[in-house]
Amino acid sequence: MAYFGVDSTLPSTSPDAAATDTAPQRGARGVHPSSPIPVQGPGVGSDVRVALDESGLSVFPLIVGGAEFGWNVDLESSHAILDAYAELGGNAVHTSDSFSSGRSEHIIGQWLHSRGLRDEVVLAVRVGGHADNPGLGPVNLVRAVEASLTRLRTDRIDVLYLDASADRATALEDTLATAEWLVETGKARTIGAMGYTAAQLVEARIFASAGYPRITVLDVPFNVLRRHEFDSDLRLVAGAQGMAVTPSHALEHGFLAGRLRSKQRGSLSVRGAQLAANLNRRGNRTLRALDAVGAELGVPDAAVAVAWLLAQKLVTAPIVNAYAPGQVEELVQGVGVRLSRAQLADIARASE
C-alpha cells in the first residue's frame, strides 16, 4: 500500500488533523466577521468516478487506505483524514483484517457509522492475514469475513480481496466456492485478489465459467520503482480478463513523496528502514525527476507519483495512505494531473 510520510516515529496527530475537528463559526471570538463561510455540499471531486468492475461499482480514482489507522495514526486523526478525503469527493476506502490486528477496521467502522456514509462509500477489505483466522480455507475465510463485518459495523463488503500471499496451501476451488457463498448471501459484493500468479488467475477464470464468482479486481504492489512486480504475464491476464487494477505501495512506503532525502543516524523504525532502502542513486534520480515534473506543473512529488500510476494502462485507482488531512489534499491533486509523453519518459528513464 502507498504510504505518505517520512517515518513511523512521527506523532500520530498533527495541526492539520486538529484544524479539521471544528469549522470556524461566524461571529465566534477570534474570527473576523468577513471570514469565509464554510462551503456546504458535495466535494469538488464528487463527480469524478471510474468504473471499478462489472458489478456497477464506481470509485474516485484514488482509494484511501487504512494501513496506518490504529498503528501510527490514532482514531481522531484517522477520522480527520477520512473526512478530508470525503470532502474532496473521495468515496472508496480500503483496509485489511490484519492492519493493526483489526483496529483499522474498528476505526473505519466508527467513522462510517458516525458520518452515516455507508451507502455512499465503496468499502474494500483484504482478508487472509489475521492471526485468529489465517488463510483462505473455507472455515477461516467465513470467520474472517464475519469478524470484519462486526468490526466495520456493516452487513456487507463491497470488494473482498482474497490475499493468496497469506495461504499457498488451500485449493483455489475451495476458496472460490466459499467466495460464492459469501456473494450469494450478500456479505460480499464482488471479489478481488492479491498475491495470485497469472496462472492462478487463468485457473480462476475457468472456474468462473462453471459458475464460481469472477475475480474482477486485482491489487498488485506497483509504482515507478517497482514496475517489475507487475510482470508481463500478470499484465496480460489482467488486461484479457478486464480486471480493474488497484495498485498498492503507490508511494513506496512514502519515499516517492520526497520527504526524506538523506539517511538518518541511529536506529531506524520499520518505516524508516523501508524509506532508507531507496536512498541510493536510482532513488535519488527518481526523486529529482519527480521534482522537475512537479515544478513544471506546480504540484508536489506525491501527486506526480499518483499521476504516473494513473497514466499506466490497466490502472484504475491506486491505494494510498496518509498521516494527516493536508497530505490527502496533496495526493488528490494527482488525479487532476495529466503527464505528457516527455514527462513520462523522463520519469521512466530516471527510475531505470
C-alpha positions as CSV (number, residue, x, y, z in Angstrom):
1,M,0.0,0.0,0.0
2,A,1.2,3.5,-0.6
3,Y,2.5,5.3,2.4
4,F,2.7,9.1,2.7
5,G,5.0,10.2,5.4
6,V,8.6,10.1,6.5
7,D,8.9,7.8,9.5
8,S,6.7,5.9,11.9
9,T,8.3,7.9,14.7
10,L,6.3,10.9,13.7
11,P,3.5,11.9,16.0
12,S,0.1,10.4,15.1
13,T,-1.6,13.8,15.5
14,S,-0.9,16.9,13.6
15,P,-2.0,20.6,13.3
16,D,-3.8,19.6,10.1
17,A,-5.9,17.0,11.9
18,A,-6.7,19.3,14.8
19,A,-7.8,22.0,12.4
20,T,-10.5,19.8,10.8
21,D,-12.2,19.0,14.1
22,T,-14.2,22.1,14.2
23,A,-15.1,24.5,11.4
24,P,-14.8,28.2,12.2
25,Q,-18.1,29.7,13.4
26,R,-19.1,33.1,12.0
27,G,-19.1,35.6,14.8
28,A,-17.1,33.4,17.2
29,R,-14.4,35.0,19.2
30,G,-11.2,35.4,17.2
31,V,-12.9,35.0,13.8
32,H,-13.4,38.1,11.7
33,P,-17.0,38.8,10.6
34,S,-15.9,38.9,7.0
35,S,-14.2,35.5,7.1
36,P,-15.4,32.9,4.5
37,I,-18.5,30.9,5.4
38,P,-17.7,27.1,5.3
39,V,-18.9,25.7,2.0
40,Q,-21.7,23.1,2.3
41,G,-22.5,20.4,-0.3
42,P,-20.7,17.8,-2.3
43,G,-16.9,17.8,-2.6
44,V,-15.2,19.2,-5.7
45,G,-14.4,15.7,-6.9
46,S,-17.8,14.1,-6.2
47,D,-18.5,13.8,-10.0
48,V,-15.1,12.2,-10.7
49,R,-15.7,8.5,-10.9
50,V,-14.3,5.5,-12.8
51,A,-15.9,2.1,-13.2
52,L,-14.3,-0.5,-10.9
53,D,-15.8,-3.7,-12.3
54,E,-18.8,-5.2,-14.0
55,S,-20.8,-5.1,-10.7
56,G,-21.5,-1.4,-11.3
57,L,-19.3,-0.1,-8.6
58,S,-17.8,3.4,-9.4
59,V,-15.0,4.9,-7.4
60,F,-12.9,8.1,-7.1
61,P,-9.6,7.3,-9.0
62,L,-7.7,7.3,-5.6
63,I,-8.6,4.9,-2.8
64,V,-7.7,5.9,0.7
65,G,-6.1,3.1,2.7
66,G,-6.3,2.4,6.4
67,A,-2.9,0.6,6.9
68,E,-1.7,3.3,9.3
69,F,-5.0,3.6,11.3
70,G,-4.6,2.3,14.8
71,W,-0.9,2.0,14.3
72,N,0.9,5.3,13.5
73,V,-2.4,7.3,13.3
74,D,-4.8,7.5,16.2
75,L,-8.6,7.4,16.0
76,E,-9.2,11.2,15.9
77,S,-6.5,11.8,13.3
78,S,-7.8,8.8,11.2
79,H,-11.3,10.3,11.2
80,A,-9.9,13.7,10.2
81,I,-8.1,12.1,7.2
82,L,-11.2,10.2,6.1
83,D,-13.3,13.4,6.5
84,A,-10.8,15.3,4.3
85,Y,-10.9,12.6,1.7
86,A,-14.7,12.6,1.6
87,E,-14.9,16.4,1.5
88,L,-12.7,16.3,-1.6
89,G,-15.1,13.9,-3.3
90,G,-13.5,10.6,-2.4
91,N,-15.7,7.5,-2.0
92,A,-13.5,4.4,-1.7
93,V,-11.8,3.1,1.5
94,H,-9.5,0.1,1.7
95,T,-8.5,-1.8,4.8
96,S,-7.4,-5.3,5.9
97,D,-8.3,-7.6,8.8
98,S,-4.6,-7.7,9.5
99,F,-4.0,-4.0,9.8
100,S,-3.2,-3.2,13.4
101,S,-4.8,-6.6,14.3
102,G,-8.2,-5.3,13.3
103,R,-8.0,-1.8,14.9
104,S,-8.0,-0.2,11.4
105,E,-11.4,-1.8,10.7
106,H,-12.8,-0.6,14.1
107,I,-11.7,3.0,13.3
108,I,-13.2,2.9,9.8
109,G,-16.4,1.3,11.1
110,Q,-16.8,4.0,13.7
111,W,-16.3,6.7,11.0
112,L,-18.8,5.2,8.6
113,H,-21.4,4.8,11.3
114,S,-20.9,8.3,12.9
115,R,-21.0,10.1,9.5
116,G,-23.8,8.0,8.1
117,L,-21.9,7.4,4.9
118,R,-22.0,3.6,4.5
119,D,-24.2,3.7,1.4
120,E,-22.0,6.4,-0.3
121,V,-18.7,4.6,0.3
122,V,-17.2,1.7,-1.6
123,L,-15.7,-0.5,1.2
124,A,-12.8,-2.7,0.2
125,V,-11.4,-5.3,2.6
126,R,-8.5,-7.7,2.3
127,V,-8.7,-10.9,4.3
128,G,-6.4,-13.8,4.9
129,G,-3.8,-12.4,7.2
130,H,-5.4,-12.1,10.6
131,A,-3.9,-14.3,13.2
132,D,-7.3,-15.5,14.5
133,N,-8.5,-16.6,11.1
134,P,-5.4,-17.1,8.9
135,G,-5.5,-18.2,5.3
136,L,-8.3,-18.7,2.7
137,G,-9.7,-22.1,3.8
138,P,-13.5,-22.3,3.9
139,V,-13.9,-22.1,7.7
140,N,-11.4,-19.4,8.3
141,L,-12.5,-17.3,5.3
142,V,-16.1,-17.2,6.5
143,R,-15.0,-16.4,10.1
144,A,-12.6,-13.7,8.8
145,V,-15.4,-12.0,6.8
146,E,-17.8,-12.2,9.7
147,A,-15.3,-10.7,12.1
148,S,-14.5,-7.9,9.6
149,L,-18.2,-7.1,9.2
150,T,-18.6,-6.9,13.0
151,R,-15.6,-4.5,13.4
152,L,-16.7,-2.4,10.4
153,R,-20.3,-2.2,11.7
154,T,-21.8,-3.2,8.4
155,D,-23.6,-6.1,6.8
156,R,-21.6,-6.2,3.5
157,I,-18.2,-5.7,2.0
158,D,-18.2,-4.2,-1.5
159,V,-14.8,-5.5,-2.7
160,L,-13.5,-8.6,-0.9
161,Y,-9.8,-9.0,-1.6
162,L,-8.5,-12.6,-1.2
163,D,-4.9,-12.5,-0.1
164,A,-3.2,-15.5,-1.6
165,S,0.2,-14.5,-0.3
166,A,-1.1,-15.5,3.2
167,D,-2.1,-19.0,2.1
168,R,-0.4,-21.1,-0.6
169,A,-2.0,-24.4,0.6
170,T,-5.7,-24.0,0.2
171,A,-7.1,-25.2,-3.2
172,L,-8.3,-22.3,-5.3
173,E,-11.6,-24.1,-6.0
174,D,-12.3,-24.3,-2.3
175,T,-11.6,-20.6,-1.8
176,L,-13.9,-19.6,-4.7
177,A,-16.6,-22.0,-3.6
178,T,-16.6,-20.1,-0.2
179,A,-16.5,-16.8,-2.0
180,E,-19.6,-17.9,-4.0
181,W,-21.5,-18.4,-0.8
182,L,-20.4,-15.0,0.6
183,V,-21.6,-13.3,-2.6
184,E,-24.9,-15.2,-2.7
185,T,-25.6,-14.3,1.0
186,G,-24.8,-10.6,0.3
187,K,-21.8,-10.5,2.6
188,A,-19.6,-9.6,-0.3
189,R,-20.5,-7.8,-3.5
190,T,-17.5,-8.5,-5.7
191,I,-14.2,-10.4,-5.4
192,G,-10.7,-9.0,-5.7
193,A,-7.3,-10.7,-5.4
194,M,-3.8,-10.1,-4.2
195,G,-0.8,-12.4,-4.4
196,Y,-2.2,-14.6,-7.1
197,T,0.0,-15.7,-10.0
198,A,-1.0,-15.2,-13.7
199,A,-1.6,-19.0,-13.9
200,Q,-3.9,-18.9,-10.9
201,L,-5.9,-16.1,-12.3
202,V,-6.4,-18.1,-15.5
203,E,-7.5,-21.1,-13.5
204,A,-9.9,-18.8,-11.5
205,R,-11.5,-17.7,-14.8
206,I,-12.0,-21.3,-15.8
207,F,-13.8,-21.9,-12.5
208,A,-15.9,-18.8,-13.2
209,S,-17.2,-20.3,-16.4
210,A,-18.5,-23.1,-14.2
211,G,-20.5,-20.7,-12.0
212,Y,-18.0,-19.5,-9.4
213,P,-17.7,-15.8,-8.9
214,R,-15.2,-13.9,-11.1
215,I,-12.2,-12.2,-9.7
216,T,-12.7,-8.7,-11.1
217,V,-10.3,-6.5,-9.1
218,L,-6.5,-7.0,-8.8
219,D,-4.2,-5.5,-6.1
220,V,-0.5,-5.6,-7.1
221,P,2.4,-3.8,-5.5
222,F,3.3,-1.3,-8.2
223,N,5.0,2.1,-8.5
224,V,7.6,3.8,-10.6
225,L,10.4,2.0,-8.6
226,R,8.6,-1.4,-8.6
227,R,7.5,-1.8,-12.2
228,H,8.9,-5.3,-12.3
229,E,6.4,-6.6,-9.8
230,F,3.5,-6.1,-12.2
231,D,5.1,-8.5,-14.7
232,S,4.1,-9.0,-18.3
233,D,2.2,-12.3,-17.7
234,L,0.1,-10.7,-14.9
235,R,-0.5,-7.6,-17.1
236,L,-1.6,-9.8,-20.0
237,V,-4.0,-11.8,-17.9
238,A,-5.4,-8.7,-16.1
239,G,-6.0,-7.0,-19.4
240,A,-7.5,-10.0,-21.1
241,Q,-9.9,-10.5,-18.2
242,G,-10.8,-6.8,-18.0
243,M,-9.7,-6.6,-14.4
244,A,-9.6,-3.3,-12.5
245,V,-6.1,-2.8,-11.1
246,T,-5.8,-1.0,-7.8
247,P,-2.1,-0.9,-7.1
248,S,-0.8,-0.7,-3.5
249,H,2.6,0.7,-2.4
250,A,2.0,3.6,-4.9
251,L,4.4,5.8,-3.0
252,E,6.9,3.1,-2.0
253,H,6.2,3.5,1.8
254,G,6.3,7.3,1.4
255,F,9.7,7.6,-0.3
256,L,8.2,8.9,-3.6
257,A,6.6,11.8,-1.6
258,G,10.2,13.2,-1.4
259,R,10.1,14.0,2.3
260,L,13.3,12.0,3.1
261,R,16.5,12.8,1.1
262,S,19.3,11.7,3.3
263,K,20.0,8.8,5.7
264,Q,19.3,9.3,9.3
265,R,21.7,8.4,12.1
266,G,20.9,5.9,14.8
267,S,18.4,3.1,14.9
268,L,15.5,3.2,12.5
269,S,11.9,2.3,12.9
270,V,10.3,-0.2,10.4
271,R,9.1,2.7,8.2
272,G,12.4,4.5,8.5
273,A,14.2,1.4,7.3
274,Q,11.8,1.0,4.3
275,L,12.4,4.6,3.3
276,A,16.2,4.3,3.8
277,A,16.3,1.3,1.5
278,N,15.6,3.6,-1.5
279,L,18.2,6.2,-0.6
280,N,20.6,5.2,-3.4
281,R,21.5,6.6,-6.9
282,R,18.4,5.2,-8.5
283,G,16.1,6.5,-5.8
284,N,17.7,10.0,-5.9
285,R,17.5,10.2,-9.7
286,T,13.8,9.3,-9.5
287,L,13.1,12.0,-6.9
288,R,14.9,14.6,-9.0
289,A,12.7,13.6,-12.0
290,L,9.6,13.9,-9.8
291,D,10.9,17.3,-8.6
292,A,11.3,18.6,-12.1
293,V,7.9,17.5,-13.3
294,G,6.3,18.8,-10.1
295,A,7.9,22.2,-10.6
296,E,6.6,22.3,-14.1
297,L,3.1,21.5,-13.1
298,G,3.0,23.2,-9.7
299,V,2.2,20.1,-7.7
300,P,4.1,18.1,-5.1
301,D,6.1,14.9,-5.8
302,A,3.4,12.7,-4.3
303,A,0.9,14.0,-6.8
304,V,3.3,13.3,-9.7
305,A,3.8,9.7,-8.4
306,V,0.0,9.2,-8.4
307,A,-0.4,10.8,-11.8
308,W,2.3,8.4,-13.2
309,L,0.3,5.4,-11.9
310,L,-2.9,6.7,-13.4
311,A,-1.2,7.1,-16.8
312,Q,-0.3,3.4,-16.9
313,K,-2.6,1.1,-18.8
314,L,-5.0,-1.1,-16.7
315,V,-4.6,1.0,-13.5
316,T,-8.0,2.1,-12.2
317,A,-7.3,3.6,-8.8
318,P,-4.1,3.4,-6.6
319,I,-4.5,2.7,-2.9
320,V,-2.7,5.3,-0.8
321,N,-2.3,6.1,2.9
322,A,-1.8,9.4,4.6
323,Y,-0.8,10.6,8.1
324,A,-2.7,13.9,8.0
325,P,-5.6,15.6,6.1
326,G,-3.1,18.0,4.4
327,Q,-1.4,15.0,2.8
328,V,-4.8,13.9,1.4
329,E,-5.1,17.2,-0.4
330,E,-1.7,16.8,-2.0
331,L,-2.4,13.2,-3.1
332,V,-5.8,14.1,-4.7
333,Q,-4.0,16.7,-6.9
334,G,-2.5,13.7,-8.7
335,V,-6.0,12.8,-10.0
336,G,-6.2,16.0,-12.0
337,V,-2.7,15.9,-13.4
338,R,-2.1,14.6,-17.0
339,L,1.6,13.9,-17.7
340,S,2.9,14.4,-21.2
341,R,4.8,11.7,-23.0
342,A,8.0,13.6,-22.5
343,Q,7.4,13.8,-18.7
344,L,6.6,10.1,-18.5
345,A,9.7,9.3,-20.4
346,D,11.9,11.4,-18.2
347,I,10.5,9.7,-15.1
348,A,10.9,6.2,-16.6
349,R,14.5,7.0,-17.6
350,A,15.4,8.2,-14.2
351,S,14.0,5.1,-12.5
352,E,15.9,2.6,-14.6
